[in-house]
Amino acid sequence: MLGLARSALRVLPVPVRREGRHLLNRVGLWWDRAAGRTTVRRPPAEFVTGIGGGWEVGDAFLRHFRNLADLKPGEAVLDAGCGVGRMAVPLIPYLGPAGRYEGFDIIRDYVRWCRRAITPRWPNFRFTHADIFNREYNPRGPVRAGEYRFPYPGGSFDFAFLTSVFTHLMPPDAAHYLAEVGRVLKPGGRALATFFLLNGESNRLVDAGRGRFTLFPAEGVYRVHRRDIPEACIALDEGFVEGAIRAAGLTLDRPVRYGDWCGRPDGYDFQDILILRKR
Ligand SMILES: C[S@@+](CC[C@H](N)C(=O)[O-])C[C@H]1O[C@@H](n2cnc3c(N)ncnc32)[C@H](O)[C@@H]1O
């Protein structure tokens, strides 16, 4: 029935079509709730495209959370820059009812989707909108990332993660986010964060044209893919990130799992993965 309605939408002008799709998605979510569906439907295609595609990488990251950061069922978890729930969905069965998940993101529609699709059936999964400025994702946001206090008390999480978020933050904002991670983790708590880290090897590979995308030459401690919208894709100097980690009261678990984003032949994943621990 919903499928037929979706096909009928194709003959309508684009804006009407988009509104119609959102309405159908809402009907679908109501239906899921009423029918007691135990899985979460995939978000609208443009939302998945907006986070860079690859809905299925959530499963791979759940493996990273477990294998690299020892995530356990029942723990309290923070997903900073949660997008449209790509990481949250596989966590639902894993964390279980004793676990607690908090996600926040700067795109209102993504947060609204997660609140409608997930929270009513799994109330231990909660989502918060933060109206933070980002030239790529939220250019009208009034709040600066570098001044944003995560909306949780200190010491409230066992595990925090930021997947593909530091790759969209300018260096001072990234340092501030690391400090906030340090604040909200319990002593001994762990974090997993992904980056494009600039070091001798990655700079050399990118400069030789081996990277999966191009980067302009360094401007201080970072390089960007687009000068007009730096936040579209930012690589940060590894030494700068290490300093910010120490200043945040965190320690870096070695080895860093370097990714193949820069054309590295034996990358662990796409982005570089860091495991951090609160001292
Ligand atoms: C590539 S998407 C990744 C989303 C999600 N972490 C995932 O892996 O599915 C980048 C996300 O970072 C969010 N973002 C950008 N700047 C942010 C900030 N200052 N605080 C929180 N989220 C931010 C964007 O809105 C977007 O959802």
The ligand as a MOL file (V3000), in Angstrom:
LIG
                    3D

  0  0  0     0  0            999 V3000
M  V30 BEGIN CTAB
M  V30 COUNTS 27 29 0 0 0
M  V30 BEGIN ATOM
M  V30 1 C 29.4440 12.1230 8.2170 0
M  V30 2 S 28.1600 12.4210 9.3610 0 CHG=1
M  V30 3 C 28.4050 11.1030 10.5380 0
M  V30 4 C 27.1810 10.8350 11.3680 0
M  V30 5 C 27.3320 9.7280 12.3950 0
M  V30 6 N 28.3630 9.9910 13.3430 0
M  V30 7 C 27.5790 8.4100 11.7110 0
M  V30 8 O 28.7260 7.9480 11.6800 0
M  V30 9 O 26.6300 7.8640 11.1620 0 CHG=-1
M  V30 10 C 28.7670 13.8250 10.2900 0
M  V30 11 C 27.7810 14.2530 11.3410 0
M  V30 12 O 28.4050 15.1980 12.2140 0
M  V30 13 C 27.4320 16.1290 12.5790 0
M  V30 14 N 28.1170 17.3130 13.0990 0
M  V30 15 C 28.8280 18.2480 12.4490 0
M  V30 16 N 29.3150 19.1620 13.2990 0
M  V30 17 C 28.9030 18.7720 14.5270 0
M  V30 18 C 29.0820 19.2970 15.8410 0
M  V30 19 N 29.7720 20.4160 16.0670 0
M  V30 20 N 28.5360 18.6320 16.8860 0
M  V30 21 C 27.8430 17.4920 16.6790 0
M  V30 22 N 27.6290 16.9600 15.4680 0
M  V30 23 C 28.1540 17.5940 14.4150 0
M  V30 24 C 26.6480 16.3530 11.3080 0
M  V30 25 O 25.4050 16.9470 11.5280 0
M  V30 26 C 26.5440 14.9360 10.7760 0
M  V30 27 O 25.3980 14.2800 11.2450 0
M  V30 END ATOM
M  V30 BEGIN BOND
M  V30 1 1 1 2
M  V30 2 1 2 3
M  V30 3 1 2 10
M  V30 4 1 3 4
M  V30 5 1 4 5
M  V30 6 1 5 6
M  V30 7 1 5 7
M  V30 8 2 7 8
M  V30 9 1 7 9
M  V30 10 1 10 11
M  V30 11 1 11 12
M  V30 12 1 11 26
M  V30 13 1 12 13
M  V30 14 1 13 14
M  V30 15 1 13 24
M  V30 16 1 14 15
M  V30 17 1 14 23
M  V30 18 2 15 16
M  V30 19 1 16 17
M  V30 20 1 17 18
M  V30 21 2 17 23
M  V30 22 1 18 19
M  V30 23 2 18 20
M  V30 24 1 20 21
M  V30 25 2 21 22
M  V30 26 1 22 23
M  V30 27 1 24 25
M  V30 28 1 24 26
M  V30 29 1 26 27
M  V30 END BOND
M  V30 END CTAB
M  END
